[in-house]
């Protein structure tokens, strides 16, 4: 075999192949990280509920997606509603209500979804007095650049803007988190809890295969070009 590579083309090809292989390796590392994250979250979701004191003593990563049991009362006069769409595209609202625990600590509870015709506390049975809530501890995403401003008169928000909702009613939260209530039936069946969604897209293996495939393809083009120019011959 004789091989007389073009110097400039060879250097450029080596750089490109190194970059593509590096991207593939990075995606494999991301794959390991994502699989570990999914395993951790699944473990948190299936673990027994912990107390508020236990939750408050944990780090943000340790407590995220854990079930927490609270005992106290809802501050029903400070309900807020977060607009979203249901499974069929219909408008629904998440009911966010401050929950005052026995130790006078307040958490914001996402009690679940209601249809638009049940907007407002007068349209549903109230839960007054001492009650127990079990829900998932979540750090909500902040509003985006394109999130519509809230309709403060109707108490409707278009993102779970925890800081904004709490500030609007002068509520001081013990922790900047939402407790997403489980599917335990409410009075009259509404709000409908158990709406926690755990969705971590995991396409890193496909991305890694793509990058490695591009690196292999570029290598093939490199050698084929030299063959076509008579600079790579097999004897």
Residue pairs with C-beta under 8 A, 6 or more apart in sequence:
1 232
1 233
1 234
1 235
2 232
2 233
2 235
3 226
3 231
3 232
3 233
4 226
4 231
4 232
5 226
5 231
5 232
6 226
6 229
6 231
9 222
9 225
10 222
13 218
13 219
13 222
16 218
17 215
17 218
17 219
20 211
20 212
20 214
20 215
20 218
21 211
21 212
21 215
23 211
24 208
24 209
24 211
24 212
24 215
25 208
27 204
27 205
27 207
27 208
27 211
28 204
28 205
28 208
30 204
30 207
31 202
31 204
31 205
31 208
34 200
34 202
34 204
35 202
37 200
38 200
38 202
41 64
41 65
41 198
41 200
42 198
44 64
44 65
44 66
44 67
45 65
45 66
45 67
45 136
45 196
45 198
47 66
47 67
48 67
49 66
49 67
49 68
49 69
49 134
50 66
50 67
50 68
50 69
51 68
51 69
52 68
52 69
52 70
52 101
52 103
52 105
52 107
52 174
55 63
55 66
55 68
55 137
55 175
56 174
56 175
58 66
60 139
63 137
64 137
64 138
64 139
65 136
65 137
65 138
65 198
66 136
66 137
67 134
67 135
67 136
67 137
67 182
68 134
68 135
68 136
68 137
68 179
69 132
69 133
69 134
70 99
70 101
70 107
70 109
70 132
70 133
70 134
70 135
70 179
71 101
71 102
71 130
71 131
71 132
71 133
72 99
72 100
72 101
72 102
72 130
72 131
72 133
73 99
73 100
73 128
73 129
73 130
73 131
74 97
74 98
74 99
74 100
74 109
74 126
74 127
74 128
74 131
75 97
75 98
75 99
75 100
75 106
75 171
76 97
76 121
76 126
76 127
76 128
77 121
78 97
78 98
78 169
78 171
79 95
79 96
79 97
79 121
79 155
80 95
80 96
80 97
80 155
80 156
80 157
80 165
80 168
80 169
81 93
81 94
81 95
81 96
81 114
81 119
81 154
81 155
81 156
81 157
82 93
82 94
82 96
82 110
82 156
82 157
82 158
82 159
82 160
83 91
83 92
83 93
83 156
83 157
83 158
84 91
84 92
84 93
84 94
84 113
85 91
85 92
86 92
86 113
86 115
90 115
90 116
91 115
91 116
92 113
92 114
92 115
92 116
93 113
93 114
93 115
93 116
93 119
93 156
94 110
94 111
94 112
94 113
94 160
94 191
94 195
95 110
95 111
95 112
95 113
95 114
95 191
96 108
96 109
96 110
96 111
96 160
96 165
96 178
97 108
97 109
97 111
98 106
98 107
98 108
98 109
98 166
98 169
98 171
98 173
99 106
99 107
99 108
99 109
99 133
99 179
100 106
101 107
101 174
105 174
106 171
106 172
106 173
106 174
107 173
107 174
107 175
107 177
107 179
108 162
108 165
108 166
108 171
108 173
108 177
108 178
108 179
109 133
109 135
109 178
109 179
109 180
109 181
110 135
110 138
110 160
110 178
110 179
110 180
110 181
110 195
111 181
111 186
111 191
111 193
112 181
112 183
112 186
112 190
112 191
112 192
112 193
112 194
112 195
113 191
113 192
113 195
114 124
114 190
114 191
114 192
117 123
118 124
118 190
119 154
119 156
124 187
124 188
124 190
124 191
125 186
125 187
125 188
126 187
127 186
127 187
133 179
133 181
134 181
134 182
134 184
135 179
135 180
135 181
135 182
135 193
136 179
136 180
136 182
136 196
137 177
137 178
137 179
138 177
138 178
138 179
138 180
138 196
139 176
139 177
139 178
140 160
140 161
140 162
140 177
140 178
141 159
141 160
142 159
142 161
143 158
143 159
143 161
143 164
144 159
147 158
147 159
147 161
148 158
149 158
150 156
150 157
150 158
150 161
150 164
150 168
151 157
152 168
157 164
157 165
160 178
162 173
162 176
162 177
162 178
163 176
165 171
166 172
166 173
180 193
180 195
180 196
181 191
181 193
181 194
182 193
182 194
183 192
183 193
183 194
184 193
186 192
186 193
223 232
226 232
227 233
